[in-house]
C-alpha cells in the first residue's frame, strides 16, 4: 500500500508573528522587505508595523494614512530639496498630524520646510516627548518661541540642527540648557544673534556637547568658545567656527588646554589666529586631530604648519587656502622619513609661495593622498608637475583649475 500523502501545511498556520518578524529582520535590502509585504495582508501588516524609517512628501491626508499603517516608525524625513521644492510644502497642519500620529518618533527631519512656523513646532514639542533628534535647518520662520517649546517638551533631545534660522537667539540656548541635559549635537550655522552669553548659558546645563557648529555666528568670540572648551573638555570632538572673526588665539589656547579629544576644528576666516596657538593645538591634539580647516588665517606661517604636519599623525584633511605666508619650508621636516602620514585631503589654493618642490616633499612621505587642491598657485601647474616628474598616488585627484568637485569633509 502506498504511503499516505501528508496534507499541505500553510505557512501562516505554522509561523507565529514573532517568528515572521524574525525572518523580516534578517532581510538586508529594502527591496526584499517590500517583497515580503506582498505575500498576503498579514505579512503586509507585519512589514508595515516593523518599518522604522520613512521619507515622505507633505499632505495631511497622506500622513494620517501613513501614521495608521506604520505604527512603529522612529525616523521621519520630510525635508524638501532646495532645487525642487514645491508650494506650500510641509505646513503646520502636517506637523499637527505628525505630533498626533507618530508617537514613537525619535528623529524628525524638516530641512528647507520654509512654510512651518512656531505654531507647528509647539505641537511637536507637546506631542512627541520621545523625540531625540530634530533638523529644522533653513526653516526661516522659526523663532525661539517654537523651538523653546520643543526644548520644554522633548527632554531627551540629543541633536538639534538649525542652520540658517536667523531669528534664533540666546533665549533658545537658555531653554536647551534648562531642559535638554542630554544634548550632544548642536548646529547653529548662520544664527548671527547667538553670543558668548548664550554659549555660556548653554553649557551650564548641556555639559556633554560633542558637536558644535557655529559657523558664521559673527557675534561669538573668545569668551564663549573658551567657556565651551572648559566645560565640555572631555566630550567635544567637532568645533566649527568658520568666519567667526572675533575668535582669536585665546580660543585656540583654551581648546588646546582642555579638549584633548578634538577631531575636527574649522577656523577658516578667523584672521586673528596666529602661529603660537596653532603650535599649542598641534602638541595638545596630536593623537586626536583628523580635520583642520584654517583657510584665510593670514597670520599662519611655516612654523605652525610644520608642527601640524609632523605632530598630528592621524590628520586626514587640511585646508590652508589663502595662507599667503606659507612656503615650501613648511614641508621640509617631512623629509626625515620617520613620520607616518595619513593625509587624504590637502587644500592649498591661493598659496603663492608654495612650489612644485614643496609638493614633491609632501608626496615623498604621503602615499595616502586622495585630493589635492592647488588652484591659483602660480608655481604649481600641471605642466610644472609633469616636467618635475612628480608621481601622485594612483587614486589622487589633483585640482589645478577648479574643474573637480571638492570633498565636503571640511565644510
Buried (B, 14 or more C-beta within 10 A) or exposed (E): EEEEEEEEEEEEEEBEEEEBBEEBEEBEEEEEBEEBBEBEEEBBBBBBBBBEEBEBEBBBEEBBEBBEBBBEBBBBBBBBEEEEEEEEBBBBBBBBBBBBBBBEBBBBBBBBBBBBBBBBBBBBBBBBEBBBBBBBBBBBBBBBBBBBBBBBBBBBBBBBBBBBBBBBBBBBBBBBBBBBBEBBBBBBBBBBBBBBBBBBBBBBBBBBBBBBBBBBBBBBBBBBBBBBBBBBBEBBBBBBBBBBBBBBBBBBBBBBBBBBBBBBBBBBBBBBBBBBBBBBBBEBBBEBBBBBBBBBBBBBBBBBBBBBBBBBEBBBBBBBBBBBBBBBBBBBBBEEEEBEBBBBBBBBBBBBBBBBBBBBBBBBBBBEBBBBBBBBBEBBBEEBBEEEEBEBBEEBBBBBEEEBEBBEBBE
